[in-house]
Amino acid sequence: MSRSKIKNLLLLKQIHKAVALIKKGKYEKALQTLDKSEKAARAAESTEALYYILFTKGGIFYSASRYEEALEVYESALEVGENLLSKAPQNLDYQHYTGTTLGTLGNLLWKKGNFEAAAEKYALAMEIYDALLLIAPENSLFRSYAGENLNNYGGLLLEMASFEAAKPLLYQASEIYTALLVDSPDNLSYQAELASVLSKLGSALIKTEIKSPVSSGEWLEEECGDERSKGQGFLKRALRIQEDLLKKEPESKQVQKELALTKERLGEAF
């Protein structure tokens, strides 16, 4: 969000202070500052500042695994974001805010085990980013968030055993991150996301059941084998990327987690 749009200097100062506290790991103090900022933003009817404050608060709760509190705050942020968007529906930033918040709500609902509600949020976010990328196809920020949402949505469908539904989403996400890496080949975040997508896609392909028997009653073994071969290839590629990332970031818990998942999926693939 462009902070130049936030006219209230006191609010801006408080937000800067909260962000500085977050960077220092002082989350409780940051929350206290943001609580004061939220009250001031509501009093000043500074809607854009209020959205930024709520989204930042939600992020702190999310990082601390305080998911119920995060869900409540992000739902408030969504309401504020949709209010902004209703007044300026052509504003690309406001569309992005709404898409990002919907995707984050999808993540939280997934963690709660509310799969159907999570899928609904991801689908709404996907619609927003599809529209954004038609307008601004070269915007790397929109592309990366679109890819992240597709990756998460595909992962949810994979967990729901909706393998056929997951595949096109994961293919699309892989295309987005592959293209982003052409422009920024050393971006570790893009590499990690691509590996995560490929790992899920490989698993989805391997677990897909071919349900159209040939006239003799035999299964389409050749087609099934092709899917399995593709899946193994995607998993091997994900493994190579993640092993390389681990060398660069040996302390990264997220890379370690994703690498373990890929190895587990590879074990199922052979």
N, C-alpha and C positions, 0 to 999 in steps of 0.2 A: 504494500500500500504506500502511495506517495504521501509522506508526512507533511509536505507543503500544503496539502489540502486541509489539514487540521489547523483551523485558525486560532483556536484558544491556546495561547502560549503556556498557560499554567498546565493544561492537560498535556501538552507536548512535553513539557519538562518532566511531568510525573511519569509519562510513558517511557521517556529516555532513562529515567532512574530505574524503573522496573526492569527494562531490558538489560541494563548494566548489572543489576542484581542477579538476574537469571544467568548471565555469562559467568558470574562469580560463584554460581551454585547456591546462592542464598534465596531459595525458592519461597520460603515462608514470608520473608521480608518483601519479596517481589509481589506476592499475593496481597499482602497488606497494602502496598502502594497501589496496586491495581484496583483493590476494593475502593480506595479513596477516589481513584481516577474514574471508576465506573459511576460513583455517586455524582461526581462533578459533571461527567459527560451527560448523564441523564438530566441533571438540572439545567445544563446549558443547551439541551436538545441537540447535541453534537453527535449525530447518528453515525457518521463514518468513524469518528474517534471511538465511539462506544463499540462498534463492531471489532475494531482492532484490539481493544482492551479485552473483550470477551474471548476472542479467538486466542489471544496470548494466555489468558487465564486457563482456558481449556487445555492448551498445550502443556502447561505446568502440571495440571492434574493428570493428564494422560501419561506424561513422562514418569510421574510418581505412582503409576498404576492405580490411581484413585478414579476408577472408571465411572462410577455412578455420578460423582461430582463433575467429571469431564463431560459426561453425556448431558447433564442438565445445562451446563454452561454453553456447550456447542449448540444445543437446541435453541437457547436464547440468541446465540450468535446468528443462527440460521434465520430466525425471525427478523432480526435487525438487518441482515444482509438482503433478505427478500424485500424488506421495506425500502431499502436503498434502490434495489433493482426495479421496483414498481414505479419509482419516481423518475428513473433514468434507464429504461430497458435496453437502450443501445450502448450503454457504458460497458466496455469490455472488462474493466477491472471489477465492476460489481458482479458481472456474470461469473468471473473467475472466483470471487469470494464465495459466491453461492455454491459453485461446483466443488470447491475445496472443502467447504463445510459439510456438504452432503457426503462426500467421500469419507471424511473423518468420522461422521456419524455412522456410516456403514461399517467402518472398522470397529467402532465401539459396540455396535449392536451385534456384530459377529462374535466379539469377545464374550458377550452375554449369552450367546447361543441362540439369539433371535435371528435365524438365518433368513427368513422371508423378508423381514423388515430391513435387514442389512442389504439384501439383494435389491430391494426397491430403491434404497438411497443410492447405491452404486449405479443403478440404471438411470436415475434422474441426473446424477453427476455426468454420466457418459453422454447423455443427450446434450447437456450444456457444453461439454468440451468438443463434441462433434460439431456443434454450431460455431463455437469459437474458432476452431481450426479451419473452417470454411472461410471465415473472415480474415483470420491472421495465421495462415498455414506455416509461416516461418518463425513464429514466436516460440522460442525455445522453452520459455517458462510454461506456456499453455501446453506445449507438446509433452513436456516431462510430467506434468500433473495428469494429463490425459492418460499417458502410459502407466503411471502409478495406479490410477483408478482402475484401469483395465486389468492390470496385474492382480490387484486385490480382489476385484470382482471375479476374475477367473479362478483365483485361489479359493474363494468361497464356494463357487460352483464345483470345483474339484472335491472339496470336503463334503459337499452334498451329493457326490457321485453323479453329478450332471456333466459327464465328460464331453458329450457332444456339444453342449451349450458353452462349455468353457473354452473349447479349442479356438473358435474364431476370435474370441476376445484376446486370448494369449498370442495368437498369430499377429493380431493388430498391434498389441503392445510390443512384441519383438521387432516389428517393422519400425515402430516409432523410435525405440532405443537404438536400433542399428543405424538409423538415419542420424540421430543425435550424435552418435559416436563418430560418424564421418566428419562432422564439424568440430567435435571436441573429443578426440581419441584418448586423451589422458584423463578424462573425467571419471574419477573412481565411483562416484554415485551412479552414473549412467551404466558403468560396467557391472556394478552390483545389481542394479535393477534388471539389466538384460539377462544376467545369469539366473536370477530368481525366476524370471519369466520362462526362460528356456527349460529350467528344471521342472516347473509346473507343466509346461507344454509337453515335455517328454513323458511325464507321468500320465497326462490325460490321453495321449496317443496310445500308450501301452495298455491302459485300462479300458480303452474303448472296445466294446463288444460289437462284432459285426452281426447284425440281426437279420440279414437278408439271405436265406439259404438258396443255393442253386437248385435247379429242378431235380437233381438226383438226391437232394436232401443233405448234401455235404455242405460244410461251411466254406465260405470264400477264403480259403487259407492263404492264397496268394496276396489278396488285399490286406488281410489281417497281418500277415507277415511284413508287408510294406509299412503299415502303420507302426508296428513294433520296431522295425529297423530305424524309421525316422525318429521315433521316441528315444531309442538308445543313443542315436547320434546327437540329439539335442541335450540329453543328460550328460554325455561325455564332454560336450562343448561347455556346458554350465560348470562342470567339475573343473575343467582347465582354467576358466576365468576365475572361479572362486579360490582355487589353490594359488593362483597368481596374486589375487587380492590379499590373501592371508599373509603372503610374504611381505606385502607392502604395509599391511595393517595387522600385525600378529596379535594385538590386544583386542581387536574388534569382536565383541560378543555376537553382533549381528552376522558378520561374515562366518564365524564359527558355526552359528546355528544353521545358516543357509547351506553351508558345506555339508554338515551332518545330514540334513534333509536330502540333499542330492545323492549322497552316498547310500542312504537308505533306499531311495527310489531306484538307484542303479542296481542295488541288491535284488529288488523285486523284478527288474527288467531282464535278468538273465537266468 
